[in-house]
Amino acid sequence: MEALPDLGAMLVPIEGEAPSGVDLRADESPTAPIRNLRDARKTATQAERRREGLDESEVETGLVPEWKIILDQVPNLIATKSKDLELAAWLSEALLRANGLPGLAHGFRLISGLVTSFWPATFPPAEDGDQYEMVRPIAQLNGESAEGTLFAPLRRLTITKASTGISYAVWQHENAFALAQKPAEIRDKRIAEGALTIETIEQSGNATPVAFFLDLIAGTTEALAAVAELDTILTEKAGSAAPSFSRLREFLQQLQETTRSLGRNVLPPPPAETGDAGTQAGGEAAVGAGGGGGFSLASGDALKNREAALGALQQIADFFRRTEPHSVLSYTLQDAVRRARLSLPELMAELLSDDSVRKQFFAHAGFKLPDPSGDGSSSY
């Protein structure tokens, strides 16, 4: 964990005629600060890719040193030289790696503060009046036609931390979840070869202290709030040029739901789960199996909004995963919840793999196909 940089210091106007400072890109010398930071970031991501190709016993753990360069230098540059959104985006990437989800939230609050206080004089500047160039570094965090630069470190976050010392990351849970949906003969072959299973990860979850899950849920909640705040501010300031955060929001929501599922045996039940096993407070019907704990489905008009309905579907998926782990039903329901949170272009990209067919669909439907450029996916 690294100390979080002082937001207040970075949001104070820079002394002189230009409160936003200067564009550091104007310095093209070999020792230019922004050039050195860009090189450090590139070196760091390359080192992370090399780590992914190593056996677990060979991997050097801890923060790649070049991210520390960004953590050390960027806050001072933003505070004293340039209110630069690209620097703030790089700092957000580094904070996520160093401090997890609270670090990501801190970085997004910085970006929100810079946009609120200094837009449209932030850097990089607009090109020929195109405001999208001003927010492109932020768009690359979420990604456009592909996942953005935050998703590799997000998938490396630890999702269980058993008292036995065994822990698993988000990417391992994703792989195990995908394996569980394979045909039995493929699944059994992979397991015989040593593939990790959902059941093994759930066992680790059962041995994970409740404080770990509570911290992870709090972190996702904090990050989601920071994403929502930035989305609102950029939409207000940049209008149609504002980037989408739907992919990042969906990932964080899914991470929170998965955390609750893995920690269900140690986490305190939400208020809706209290009460008798039959009809619960407020007239909600409890559903359970074999005394293994239940969940509630709101009756009548209790489902007030879309998120409440999706939450109920997720509860049903969790129920069937506990009571019928051999069934594909829980995985089908969870995937339905995931797809419900995709934007239309994202859903069509998933359903229609043929690019020409997808373009034809958008043309017939009267929608403009999203611009695939600048997604930042090459940063991994």
PEWO-V479166 format. One record per pair of residues at least 24 apart in sequence whose ideal C-beta (glycine too) atoms are under 8 Angstrom apart, sorted by sequence separation. I is the first residue (numbers start at 0). J is the second residue. D is the distance in whole Angstrom. If there is no record, write none. Layout:
I_J_D + I_J_D
This chain:
69_93_4 + 70_94_7 + 171_195_6 + 175_199_7 + 268_292_8 + 271_295_5 + 294_318_6 + 312_336_5 + 344_368_7 + 40_65_7 + 172_197_8 + 175_200_6 + 223_248_7 + 226_251_7 + 293_318_8 + 344_369_5 + 39_65_4 + 40_66_8 + 43_69_8 + 66_92_8 + 67_93_8 + 84_110_6 + 87_113_6 + 271_297_8 + 39_66_8 + 66_93_4 + 70_97_6 + 110_137_6 + 309_336_5 + 167_195_7 + 172_200_6 + 223_251_5 + 39_68_4 + 40_69_6 + 84_113_6 + 171_200_7 + 222_251_5 + 223_252_7 + 263_292_7 + 292_321_8 + 39_69_6 + 66_96_5 + 67_97_8 + 84_114_7 + 288_318_7 + 291_321_6 + 309_339_6 + 66_97_7 + 82_113_5 + 291_322_7 + 309_340_7 + 36_68_7 + 77_109_8 + 219_251_5 + 223_255_8 + 286_318_6 + 35_68_8 + 36_69_6 + 63_96_8 + 167_200_5 + 219_252_8 + 288_321_8 + 289_322_7 + 62_96_6 + 82_116_8 + 288_322_4 + 305_339_8 + 62_97_6 + 82_117_4 + 219_254_5 + 220_255_7 + 36_72_6 + 77_113_8 + 167_203_6 + 219_255_4 + 36_73_7 + 84_121_5 + 85_122_7 + 166_203_7 + 82_120_7 + 83_121_7 + 84_122_7 + 85_123_6 + 165_203_5 + 82_121_5 + 83_122_4 + 84_123_7 + 215_254_8 + 216_255_6 + 219_258_7 + 32_72_7 + 82_122_7 + 83_123_7 + 163_203_8 + 81_122_5 + 159_200_6 + 161_202_8 + 165_206_8 + 158_200_8 + 161_203_4 + 216_258_6 + 160_203_8 + 161_204_8 + 163_206_6 + 215_258_5 + 216_259_7 + 32_76_6 + 159_203_4 + 162_206_5 + 159_204_5 + 161_206_4 + 162_207_7 + 103_149_7 + 161_207_5 + 162_208_6 + 212_258_6 + 89_136_8 + 160_207_5 + 212_259_8 + 32_80_8 + 88_136_4 + 92_140_7 + 159_207_5 + 160_208_7 + 40_89_6 + 84_133_7 + 87_136_8 + 88_137_6 + 91_140_7 + 212_261_7 + 33_83_8 + 36_86_7 + 84_134_7 + 212_262_4 + 85_136_4 + 88_139_7 + 160_211_5 + 33_85_8 + 40_92_7 + 84_136_5 + 88_140_6 + 159_211_8 + 23_76_7 + 33_86_7 + 36_89_7 + 84_137_6 + 209_262_7 + 212_265_7 + 213_266_7 + 95_149_6 + 207_261_8 + 212_266_6 + 263_317_7 + 207_262_7 + 92_148_6 + 96_152_5 + 100_156_7 + 209_265_5 + 23_80_6 + 92_149_7 + 95_152_5 + 99_156_6 + 158_215_7 + 204_261_4 + 208_265_7 + 209_266_6 + 256_313_5 + 260_317_5 + 23_81_5 + 91_149_8 + 95_153_7 + 204_262_6 + 207_265_7 + 209_267_8 + 259_317_8 + 263_321_8 + 20_79_8 + 21_80_7 + 22_81_7 + 205_264_5 + 20_80_5 + 21_81_6 + 23_83_6 + 88_148_8 + 92_152_7 + 201_261_6 + 204_264_7 + 205_265_7 + 260_320_7 + 1_62_8 + 20_81_4 + 22_83_8 + 200_261_7 + 204_265_8 + 19_81_7 + 20_82_6 + 19_82_4 + 20_83_8 + 23_86_8 + 18_82_8 + 9_74_6 + 13_78_8 + 1_67_8 + 4_70_8 + 8_74_7 + 13_79_6 + 11_78_7 + 13_80_7 + 9_77_5 + 13_81_8 + 1_70_6 + 4_73_8 + 5_74_7 + 9_78_5 + 13_82_7 + 4_74_4 + 8_78_5 + 256_336_8 + 253_337_6 + 169_254_7 + 172_257_6 + 4_90_7 + 253_340_8 + 169_257_8 + 249_337_7 + 252_340_6 + 172_261_8 + 3_94_7 + 249_340_4 + 137_229_8 + 248_340_7 + 249_341_7 + 1_94_8 + 3_98_7 + 245_340_7 + 1_97_4 + 137_233_7 + 150_246_8 + 158_254_8 + 245_341_7 + 0_97_7 + 1_98_6 + 153_250_6 + 245_342_5 + 0_98_6 + 3_101_8 + 19_117_5 + 24_122_8 + 149_247_6 + 156_254_8 + 3_102_7 + 6_105_7 + 10_109_8 + 18_117_7 + 23_122_7 + 24_123_7 + 134_233_6 + 143_242_8 + 147_246_7 + 158_257_7 + 243_342_7 + 246_345_7 + 9_109_6 + 22_122_5 + 143_243_7 + 146_246_6 + 147_247_7 + 150_250_7 + 158_258_7 + 245_345_7 + 1_102_8 + 4_105_8 + 19_120_4 + 22_123_7 + 141_242_6 + 153_254_8 + 3_105_5 + 6_108_6 + 10_112_5 + 18_120_7 + 19_121_6 + 20_122_8 + 22_124_6 + 141_243_6 + 159_261_6 + 6_109_6 + 9_112_8 + 10_113_7 + 17_120_7 + 19_122_7 + 134_237_6 + 141_244_5 + 158_261_7 + 9_113_8 + 12_116_8 + 47_151_7 + 133_237_7 + 138_242_3 + 141_245_8 + 142_246_6 + 4_109_8 + 12_117_8 + 137_242_6 + 138_243_8 + 141_246_5 + 6_112_6 + 10_116_6 + 131_237_8 + 134_240_6 + 141_247_5 + 44_151_8 + 130_237_5 + 133_240_7 + 134_241_7 + 140_247_7 + 130_238_8 + 134_242_6 + 131_240_4 + 130_240_4 + 129_240_8 + 104_218_8 + 111_225_7 + 100_215_7 + 107_222_7 + 114_229_8 + 101_218_6 + 104_221_4 + 108_225_5 + 111_228_5 + 115_232_6 + 119_236_7 + 100_218_3 + 104_222_5 + 107_225_4 + 111_229_5 + 114_232_5 + 118_236_5 + 99_218_6 + 100_219_6 + 103_222_5 + 107_226_6 + 110_229_6 + 114_233_6 + 118_237_8 + 101_221_6 + 104_224_7 + 105_225_8 + 108_228_7 + 100_221_6 + 101_222_8 + 104_225_4 + 107_228_7 + 111_232_5 + 115_236_8 + 100_222_5 + 103_225_7 + 107_229_5 + 114_236_6 + 197_320_8 + 198_324_7 + 197_324_8 + 180_327_6 + 180_330_5 + 100_251_8 + 179_330_6 + 176_330_7 + 176_333_8 + 144_348_7 + 144_369_7 + 143_369_6 + 143_370_7 + 144_371_4 + 147_374_7 + 148_375_5 + 143_371_6 + 147_375_5 + 148_376_8 + 151_379_5 + 143_372_8 + 145_374_5 + 147_376_7 + 143_373_6 + 144_374_5 + 146_376_6 + 148_378_5 + 143_374_4 + 145_376_4 + 148_379_7 + 142_374_5 + 143_375_8 + 144_376_8 + 142_375_6 + 139_373_7 + 142_376_6 + 138_373_6 + 139_374_7 + 140_375_7 + 138_374_8 + 139_375_3 + 138_375_7 + 135_373_5 + 139_378_7 + 48_379_7 + 47_379_8 + 44_378_6 + 44_379_6
